[in-house]
Amino acid sequence: MLSLFEMISRGGILMAPIIFCSILSLAIIIERVISLNRAQIDSKEFIGSIDDVLRRNKILEAINICDKNKGPIPRILKAGILKHDRSHEEIKEAVQDAAGFEIPYLEKYLAILVTIATITPLLGLLGTVTGFIRAFMVIQLKGGLVNPGDLAKGIWEALITTVAGLVVAIPTYIAYNYFVSRVNSFITEMEKSATRLLDIFSLRDREI
């Protein structure tokens, strides 16, 4: 039974970029899991606390609540609350501008993940092609008088790079889709929270 190192070494030079992609993919997945979990809050409970203090016109208290909670939703609501004395459109614009800064943060590194998921199978396919080229070169050099051992190196390279590329690409693509789903969920919660904030200010203005 071959060790992992022996299998990697038999995969040829293209195993180097595949391994690099696997390490980069793992690092991004860990970073995104930690970052998105930190950004997650109970939006209903949060907006409820904001609603309570704004109805009593305690603007500074609402801002302090936003400062104490980390994540995109508190930050975009804070941007709107800071414009509490402006028109409905100005508050809406402030919230939209803040959201425009938050969304790229939520989507950070996702383009790299999908790139890795795309190119690693291609690197594996390239290794397959170069492996078979190596095998056919051996056949040509020996005038067709070869035994299976003569072809083993090229076949190893062809098969190992293909498997390695798929082993990296499949979990990376699954992780990418998971993170896209998480980001879309964040965006939906941000939209709901922003709409609720505008409703709170509209109700407050009618009561004044």
Secondary structure as GFF3:
##gff-version 3
##sequence-region A 1 208
A	DSSP	alpha_helix	4	10	.	.	.	ID=ss1
A	DSSP	alpha_helix	15	39	.	.	.	ID=ss2
A	DSSP	alpha_helix	43	55	.	.	.	ID=ss3
A	DSSP	alpha_helix	59	68	.	.	.	ID=ss4
A	DSSP	alpha_helix	72	81	.	.	.	ID=ss5
A	DSSP	alpha_helix	88	106	.	.	.	ID=ss6
A	DSSP	alpha_helix	110	141	.	.	.	ID=ss7
A	DSSP	alpha_helix	148	207	.	.	.	ID=ss8
###
